[in-house]
Amino acid sequence: MTEVYFNCSSPGHILRDRRGLTVQNFTEAYAEAERFVRFLVKTPTLEDWRGWELRVTDETGAEIFAIPFAAVVGKLH
């Protein structure tokens, strides 16, 4: 099992995950990260999520992978 942290950032903001989540493997971490991004994007807010990304790190702070919110939000037409 691995402890992972979901840290969100944009050019002017950083939201650090201080609690973390225990996952079985990195496949599960990716699925949870993608689910988290979709949850944030669907939550009613004035925030434009296209400039944000989710950086998943391990307990040492090493980055495992990143998911740009734009990959979930899509592009303006």
Secondary structure as UniProt FT lines:
FT   STRAND          2..10
FT   TURN            11..12
FT   STRAND          13..15
FT   STRAND          21..23
FT   HELIX           26..42
FT   HELIX           49..51
FT   STRAND          53..58
FT   TURN            59..60
FT   STRAND          63..68
FT   HELIX           70..73
//
